[in-house]
Amino acid sequence: MTMTPATCDLCDAHKHDSPELFRVLPPVFRDFGARRAFAGPVVTLKCFEDNSLVKAAVDSCGFIDTAQGRVGKVLVVDGAGSLRRALLGGNLGAAAARNGWAGVVIDGCVRDVAELAALDVGIRALASTPMPTDKQNQGLKDLPVQIQGVWVRPGEWLYADADGMVVSATRLA
């Protein structure tokens, strides 16, 4: 695993960039995975209280091979901020770790918190709730999503550490 640049350093270097190039996600997300710092190219999903697409994503290959080496991707899920149903739990978190995902960011909830805490994958979400989702195979993938009012697009880069999360139109390190 490569070292993730500090989000504070990235903000210092890019604080005057346009919002199309560099954005900071609001500090409302909690850390649930064992990997506290992570970065990678973004894959997006939009789903509401149905984690069918989340399961399909984390069951797929979570990395890309580049000239700089293997890079884990970051799954960014627009769950519309729902606090009623968990879009990721222990089984799906384990699949994300097993398949090489660097991280999962959910604008919504997770469950199985103790299991998630042991997994070598970054997991950020608004909160935890024990209620699972209904599986209706609904949702959209690979589209721009709004996460807490901030646009995130497929292929952009997300960087996360203890200070927060930033999104860049391009790879910064």
GULO-251132 format. One record per residue (C-alpha): residue in one letter; chain; x, y, z. Coordinates in pm, 1 decimal. Layout:
N
FIKE bavo rovo     east    north       up
FIKE    A    A        X        Y        Z
...
END
This chain:
173
FIKE bavo rovo     east    north       up
FIKE    M    A      0.0      0.0      0.0
FIKE    T    A    135.1    341.6    -92.7
FIKE    M    A    135.4    631.6    149.4
FIKE    T    A   -165.9    858.5    123.0
FIKE    P    A    -83.5   1231.3    115.5
FIKE    A    A   -220.4   1424.3    411.8
FIKE    T    A   -546.3   1601.2    337.0
FIKE    C    A   -420.0   1912.8    520.0
FIKE    D    A   -116.7   1926.3    289.0
FIKE    L    A   -342.5   1879.8    -13.9
FIKE    C    A   -565.9   2163.4    106.6
FIKE    D    A   -263.4   2388.9    161.0
FIKE    A    A   -146.4   2320.3   -193.8
FIKE    H    A   -487.7   2339.4   -363.5
FIKE    K    A   -692.5   2583.9   -154.0
FIKE    H    A   -717.1   2828.2   -445.1
FIKE    D    A   -811.6   2568.6   -707.3
FIKE    S    A  -1156.8   2599.0   -860.7
FIKE    P    A  -1433.7   2378.3   -717.9
FIKE    E    A  -1432.2   2182.0  -1043.6
FIKE    L    A  -1076.9   2072.3   -960.4
FIKE    F    A  -1066.3   2037.5   -579.7
FIKE    R    A  -1332.9   2000.6   -309.1
FIKE    V    A  -1356.0   1913.3     60.8
FIKE    L    A  -1633.4   1686.7    189.0
FIKE    P    A  -1814.4   1814.2    500.8
FIKE    P    A  -1682.0   1676.4    831.6
FIKE    V    A  -1990.8   1470.5    910.5
FIKE    F    A  -1856.1   1123.4    832.4
FIKE    R    A  -1748.5    866.7   1092.2
FIKE    D    A  -1464.2    621.1   1045.2
FIKE    F    A  -1566.1    252.6   1061.8
FIKE    G    A  -1289.5     49.7    890.0
FIKE    A    A   -942.0    -43.0   1016.0
FIKE    R    A   -772.6    156.5    738.8
FIKE    R    A   -776.4    516.1    860.7
FIKE    A    A   -611.1    677.3    556.9
FIKE    F    A   -689.7    580.1    200.4
FIKE    A    A   -702.5    721.5   -150.1
FIKE    G    A   -794.0    612.3   -498.7
FIKE    P    A   -995.4    671.7   -810.7
FIKE    V    A  -1367.5    705.0   -748.8
FIKE    V    A  -1645.2    468.2   -854.6
FIKE    T    A  -1993.7    607.3   -787.1
FIKE    L    A  -2333.3    461.2   -700.7
FIKE    K    A  -2667.5    620.8   -621.8
FIKE    C    A  -2913.7    409.3   -427.3
FIKE    F    A  -3177.4    464.6   -161.9
FIKE    E    A  -3221.4    201.0    108.1
FIKE    D    A  -3129.8    -75.6   -141.2
FIKE    N    A  -2773.2   -207.2   -136.9
FIKE    S    A  -2798.0   -439.2   -438.6
FIKE    L    A  -2552.4   -225.5   -637.7
FIKE    V    A  -2321.8   -188.7   -337.3
FIKE    K    A  -2299.6   -567.8   -314.5
FIKE    A    A  -2228.1   -598.2   -687.6
FIKE    A    A  -1955.9   -333.5   -663.2
FIKE    V    A  -1769.6   -472.6   -361.7
FIKE    D    A  -1791.6   -822.9   -507.8
FIKE    S    A  -1603.1   -694.6   -815.4
FIKE    C    A  -1234.9   -613.2   -856.5
FIKE    G    A  -1156.5   -309.8   -639.9
FIKE    F    A   -824.9   -206.3   -789.4
FIKE    I    A   -656.0    -98.0  -1109.0
FIKE    D    A   -300.5   -163.5  -1222.0
FIKE    T    A   -115.4    154.0  -1320.4
FIKE    A    A    240.6    240.9  -1420.3
FIKE    Q    A    293.5    337.6  -1053.6
FIKE    G    A    162.3      0.7   -931.3
FIKE    R    A   -166.8   -139.5   -810.1
FIKE    V    A   -412.5    121.6   -682.1
FIKE    G    A   -727.0     48.5   -483.1
FIKE    K    A  -1043.6    225.9   -591.5
FIKE    V    A  -1283.0    416.1   -364.6
FIKE    L    A  -1653.9    337.2   -384.5
FIKE    V    A  -1859.7    652.3   -318.8
FIKE    V    A  -2227.2    580.0   -248.6
FIKE    D    A  -2497.2    845.5   -256.9
FIKE    G    A  -2747.3    694.2    -15.7
FIKE    A    A  -2937.0   1025.2      9.4
FIKE    G    A  -2822.0   1058.0    369.9
FIKE    S    A  -3071.7    794.4    486.2
FIKE    L    A  -3031.6    699.6    851.3
FIKE    R    A  -3298.3    426.7    835.2
FIKE    R    A  -3117.5    140.1    654.3
FIKE    A    A  -2754.0     26.0    638.7
FIKE    L    A  -2603.2      9.9    289.7
FIKE    L    A  -2291.4   -181.7    404.8
FIKE    G    A  -2239.7   -443.1    673.8
FIKE    G    A  -1981.3   -698.2    777.1
FIKE    N    A  -2022.0   -932.1    479.5
FIKE    L    A  -2002.8   -656.2    218.1
FIKE    G    A  -1720.2   -484.2    404.2
FIKE    A    A  -1525.1   -812.4    403.7
FIKE    A    A  -1587.7   -844.1     28.4
FIKE    A    A  -1452.5   -490.4    -25.0
FIKE    A    A  -1135.6   -572.2    170.1
FIKE    R    A  -1093.0   -910.4     -1.9
FIKE    N    A  -1133.2   -759.2   -349.8
FIKE    G    A   -878.8   -481.7   -300.9
FIKE    W    A  -1096.3   -172.1   -254.6
FIKE    A    A   -906.5    111.7    -83.6
FIKE    G    A  -1222.0    253.2     69.2
FIKE    V    A  -1598.1    291.3     74.9
FIKE    V    A  -1764.8    626.1    149.8
FIKE    I    A  -2138.4    613.5    217.1
FIKE    D    A  -2372.0    909.2    246.1
FIKE    G    A  -2587.9    691.1    466.6
FIKE    C    A  -2541.3    415.5    724.4
FIKE    V    A  -2345.4     97.6    790.5
FIKE    R    A  -2402.5   -189.8   1033.0
FIKE    D    A  -2196.3   -466.6   1197.6
FIKE    V    A  -1963.3   -200.7   1335.3
FIKE    A    A  -1737.6   -443.6   1528.2
FIKE    E    A  -1682.4   -650.5   1213.3
FIKE    L    A  -1610.6   -343.2   1000.2
FIKE    A    A  -1352.5   -216.8   1251.4
FIKE    A    A  -1137.4   -526.9   1190.8
FIKE    L    A  -1131.7   -497.5    810.5
FIKE    D    A   -832.2   -361.1    617.3
FIKE    V    A  -1036.2   -116.8    413.9
FIKE    G    A  -1132.2    245.3    470.7
FIKE    I    A  -1500.2    284.8    553.7
FIKE    R    A  -1668.8    619.9    614.7
FIKE    A    A  -2040.5    672.5    669.7
FIKE    L    A  -2273.7    907.7    852.9
FIKE    A    A  -2374.4    662.5   1125.1
FIKE    S    A  -2459.1    303.0   1205.3
FIKE    T    A  -2799.8    141.0   1224.2
FIKE    P    A  -2884.4   -227.6   1264.1
FIKE    M    A  -3161.1   -228.4   1001.2
FIKE    P    A  -3068.7   -394.9    667.5
FIKE    T    A  -3188.8   -277.4    329.2
FIKE    D    A  -3448.6   -425.4    101.9
FIKE    K    A  -3295.5   -578.4   -209.8
FIKE    Q    A  -3488.1   -457.4   -515.7
FIKE    N    A  -3200.0   -416.8   -763.4
FIKE    Q    A  -3261.8    -44.4   -784.1
FIKE    G    A  -3010.1    233.3   -819.1
FIKE    L    A  -2766.8    388.7  -1065.7
FIKE    K    A  -2393.2    355.6  -1117.0
FIKE    D    A  -2111.8    552.4  -1279.2
FIKE    L    A  -2276.6    896.2  -1260.6
FIKE    P    A  -2194.0   1222.0  -1081.1
FIKE    V    A  -2337.2   1213.3   -728.1
FIKE    Q    A  -2384.0   1472.9   -458.8
FIKE    I    A  -2241.2   1372.5   -122.5
FIKE    Q    A  -2356.8   1611.4    149.4
FIKE    G    A  -2389.1   1883.3   -114.7
FIKE    V    A  -2049.1   1819.0   -278.7
FIKE    W    A  -2029.0   1681.2   -632.3
FIKE    V    A  -1819.5   1366.6   -680.8
FIKE    R    A  -1765.1   1221.7  -1027.5
FIKE    P    A  -1649.3    879.1  -1144.4
FIKE    G    A  -1276.5    875.3  -1212.8
FIKE    E    A  -1195.2   1163.1   -977.9
FIKE    W    A   -963.8   1093.2   -683.5
FIKE    L    A  -1070.2   1082.6   -320.4
FIKE    Y    A   -817.1   1121.6    -37.3
FIKE    A    A   -913.2   1046.0    324.6
FIKE    D    A   -732.1   1062.1    656.6
FIKE    A    A   -800.1   1160.9   1017.9
FIKE    D    A   -850.5   1525.7    918.3
FIKE    G    A  -1118.5   1461.2    657.2
FIKE    M    A  -1180.7   1382.5    292.3
FIKE    V    A  -1100.4   1574.9    -23.5
FIKE    V    A  -1185.7   1512.8   -387.2
FIKE    S    A   -969.1   1609.9   -681.6
FIKE    A    A  -1040.3   1600.4  -1053.0
FIKE    T    A   -698.6   1434.8  -1100.0
FIKE    R    A   -452.4   1224.0   -907.6
FIKE    L    A   -245.8   1450.0   -681.9
FIKE    A    A     28.2   1215.4   -561.7
END
